[in-house]
Amino acid sequence: MKDLLLLLLLRTSITTSTTTSTSTTTSTTMTSLSQTQELFRRAEAVCFDVDSTVIKEEGIDELAKFCGVGDAVTEMTRKAMGGSVTFKTALTERLSIIRCSREQVNKLITDHPPQLTAGIKELVARLHKRNVKVFLISGGFRCIVEHVATQLDIPLDHVYANRLKFYFNGEYAGFDDSQPTAESGGKGRVISMLKEQYGFKSVVMIGDGATDLEACPPASAFIGFGGNVIRPQVKERSSWYVTSFGELLKELEKI
Ligand SMILES: [Mg+2]
């Protein structure tokens, strides 16, 4: 009898805990999407990744193609994505193949300027109108990202990216490895810095890649962007995943 009672009690407690955990999981997922949307509508700052988010292409691949080493660098990017190489090592290795001169970078920007993703200009303008601070945080190169920022009326001191270094004669001299964006986890460090510097309480990060997703936290929310390329692991882990900037503009119309 005692055993039966114990068994009954146990069964009841298991049933209760299962029910509780199921409803918690469901409500967390549900709230997460609406919470992310609300955080976006109320954000004090919005940070965008650049390659394959604000622009359609990957800056480093375009630079490599332009310098005639596209295939070698694409192969290296593929290997780096699947392996355990740090961001800095991967960047060092690819740049040591590209070895672009200052002149080549300038010519790339003039001849093949980065292509803005549809809707980004309107979205940034709308955010600015709402007094939201907009930042670009990129693992790509400052000289290219600054060109993008200018087109979007984003102040250049709101750009965080890697700096290429050149000798006086314009030859490639490496990159500034002291920039936070040169390291794995660098985007998160930039966001922590922004929160400290400006006192932002709510910062939203938007991007296509794993390094963007990993910046949340410290970002208050993350929005996955699949308008140029869909990365399944990012899509799966994003509480809000959009494939066009129109979806974000529509959300801003709510208030
Ligand atoms: Mg990207």
Boltz pocket constraint, residues with backbone or C-beta under 6 A from the ligand:
constraints:
  - pocket:
      binder: B
      contacts: [[A, 49], [A, 50], [A, 51], [A, 52], [A, 53], [A, 207], [A, 208], [A, 209]]
      max_distance: 6.0
